[in-house]
Amino acid sequence: MSEPLVLVSQEGAVRTFTLNRPAALNSFTGEMHEALASALDAAAADTAVRCVVITGAGRGFCAGQDLSDPAVSVEPGSAPKDLGAVIERHWRPLAQRLRSMPVPTVAAVNGVAAGAGANLALNCDLVVAARTASFIQAFAKIGLVPDTGGTWLLPHLVGRARALGLALLGDKLPAEEAARIGLIWQCVDDAALAETVAALAARLAAMPTRALVATRAAIDAAAGSSMDEALGLETRWQRTLGRAHDYLEGVAAFGAKRPPVFTDRDVTVRGPDDEGAAH
């Protein structure tokens, strides 16, 4: 039997997904999309999971869409495929799933991350890359625009000028430079990647999960808001979180000079005004 397209492992409250098509640089087929979507949904529903890590098997993180997949491949003389249908079926839901996960997400980029594979990583909350890894917005080289949220992510992360440079030229961006310009969180030596990500994920898993997810939601909302709107959203989040266990536990632990034990964790991401949130 062939190996699973997505390997799943768990250490404590951290669940790791390893994209597992190393011979194809972990490029996506429809079957691999379905496997990852199912795995992410299962992690979202499992309250024992408090952080998710995504990485790649072999020498690459992810080369994006497998252009030989029947959903996109075109035989000479045949009609073109509807790429928009592939985006709607797989890549758009993947970006939305990652940005709506009820736990923090970390991308451990162990090699090349190209096209939608690069934007898959950038949709995670934190990106840690090996020093020999690289990021390539390869879309223009085959006559396409960045997808999987790339047109939103790039200017928000690095500004319009750098976003256009990355998208129009499609040059390889080394991980060290990606960290320097703020595209990713951290670049580390290759030998330190696994240990660094494990420590980071364990740290996130021990933190107040619901507050971390609310922070992501608030920052994303603020990107399209005025300062006054952002202040209003902050007020509503603090009103909601201030009634929750983790805030009360954090304050009590601070006063008692002991480590806090955080337990709040929603199954789905809820807004600051929602009632009856599950923990």
N, C-alpha and C positions, 0 to 999 in steps of 0.2 A: 504494500500500500504506500502511496505517496505521502510525504509529510504534509501537515496542515499548512495552509497559505499564511496563516497568522499564528505564531506560537504564543501561548499564554502562560505566564508564570506569576506567582505571588510570593512576596516576602513581607510578612507583617500585614500592614494595611495598604501596601503599594502593589498595584497590579501592573505588570509589564507586558506590552504587546510587541512582538518582534515580527516585522514584515519578512516573509520567508520565501522569496523568489530570488535568491542571491545570483543565480546565473543570468537573470535579466535585470540586475541592479534593483530588484524589488519593485519593478514597474507594475502598475495595476492592470489586472483584468477584471471583468465583471464579477468573476467568482471571488477574487480577492477583496473587492469592494464589499461584497455581501458578508464575507467572513469578518472583516474589520468592523462593519456596521453592527453585526450581531454581537461581537465581542464588546464594543463600546456600550451598546445598550445594556448588556448584562452587567457591566461594571457600574453603570449609572444606577441600576436597580438594586445593586448589592450594597447594603449599608456597611459591610465590612471593608469596603474599598474606600480609602480616603485620599488617594493620589493615583494618577495613571501616568505611565511612562510609555512612549512609543519610540522604537528604534528599528534598525534594519539588520538583517543577517548578511554576513559576508563583508565585502569591501565598499558597499554603498548603502546610503540611507534609503533613498527612493528616487527613481528616475522618472516619476510621474506616470502618465498614461502609456501603457504598452501599445505602440502603434500597430502591432501585428494582431491585436485582439479583434475578433470578428466585428465587434460593435463599431470600430473606427476604421479598420483596414479597407482599402479600396483596390479592387482588381483593375488592371488596365482595360479601359473601355466601358467600365461599369459606372453606374450613377454614384455620385458622392454620398457618403453617409451623413446623417443629421447629427453633427457634433453637439448641437444644443440639447438634443435628447439625452446624450450621454452625460452632459453636465447636469441636467435636471434630475436624471435618475441616480447619479452616483456622486459627482464631485461637489455639487451644491449642498446636498444633504450631509456629506462628510464634514464640510466646513461648518455648517450649522450645528451638527452634533458636537463637534469639538468645542465650539464656543458656547454651547449650552450644557456642557458636562457639569454635574453638581459637585465635582471635585476638581482640584487643580490638576493641570496637565503639563507634562514635561516632554519635550522632544530631545532625545539623545542622538545627535546627528554624527554618525560614525564614518561617513564618507560623502560622496557626492549627493546633493539634494537638488534635483533639476526639475524645471517646469512645475507641474502641479505638486511634485514631490517636495520642492522647496516651500511652496505655500502651505502644504500639509503641515510642515514643521512650524511655520510662522503662525499658524492658527492655534498652536499650543500656547499656554500661558508663559512658559519659560523655555528657551532653546539653549541647550548646552552642546557645543560642537567640538569634535576633535580638531587639533591644529591642522591636520592634513585634509579635513573636510572642506567642501566648497558649496556655494549656492549659485545656481544658474537660472535666470529667468529666460528659458530657452524658446519661448513662444514665438517671438518675432522671426526666428530662424526658419520656422515652418509656416509663416504667414498667419499667425494667430495673435490674440491678445492674452495677457495674463488672466488666468481664471483661478478657481478655488479661493476667491477673495483677494487675489493679488492686487487688483486695481485699487482696492480699499486699504489693504494692509501696507503696501509699500510706501505711499505718501504719508500715512499716519506714523509709520515707524521711522522713516529717514528723510521725509520732506519731498516736495515735488521734483526738485532738480535731480536728486539722486534716484528717485523712483523712476523718472523718465530715462535716466542714463542706464539703469539696470534693465529696464523693460525694452527699450529701443535697441540697445546694443547686444544684449544677451551674453555679456562677457562673464567668465568664471570669476566669482568673488570669493577669495580665500576666507576661511572661517575667522582668522585673526582680524582681517579688515572688516568683516561683517560685524564683529563685536565692537570694533573701534567706532563705527558709524552708527551704532545703536540698532542694527537690524536684528541682532540676537543678544541674549543675556550674557553669555560667557563662552570663551574659547579656552580649552585646556589641552595639555599634552595628550597624545593618543593613549598612552598607557594609564593616564589618570581619568579617562572619560567614565568608565563604568563605576569606579569608586566615587567620583564626584557626583554623578547623577544619583547613585544609591543614597548617598548622604543627604543630598538636596531633597529627594523624594521622601525620605524618612522624616526629615525636618518638616516638610509641608504636611505630611500625614498626621503629625502630632499637633499641628496648629488648629485654630478654630475654622474648620472647613467651610461652614456656611458664611462666615465673614470674609474668607478669601474669595469665594465665588461672588459674593455681593460686591467686593472691591473690583473684580473683573467687570461685572455688569455696570457698575457706576462709572468706571473709567471709559468703557466703550460708549456708554450713553453720552458722556460728557464731550466726546469727540465731535458730536453733531449738535451740541447744545450751547446756549449762552452761559456766561458765568452765573447769572441769576438762576437759570434753570438747573445748573449743576448744584448750586447751593441748596435749592429746594429738594433735589433728589437725595443729597447727603442728609438733609434733615429727616426725610422719610425713612431712609435706611437706618439711621441711628435710632429713630423711634422704634422700629421693628426689632433691630438687633439688641437694643437696650433692655428688651423684655425677655430675651432668650437666655438659656442656661449658660452658654459660653461666656457672655459678658459678666454675669453674676459670679461665675466660677473664676474668671480671670481676675476680677476685683478682689474676691475673697482670698485667692491664692497670693496675690500681690501683698495684701495686708498681713497674711500669715507667713509670708516669706517662704512659700513652698511652691513646687512646680504645679502648674494648673493641669487639670485633666479635662480636655475639651471633648464633647460628645455630639454637639449639634451637627447634623448632616442631612440635607434634604435629598429625596429621591429625584426630584426635578428642580430646576432653577425656578425660584419664585421671586416675584417682585416685592418691593418693600411694603406694599400695602396689602399683600395677600394674608389671609387668615388661615389658621389651621395647618401651618406648615408641618410636614412630617420631619422628624429628626432621627 
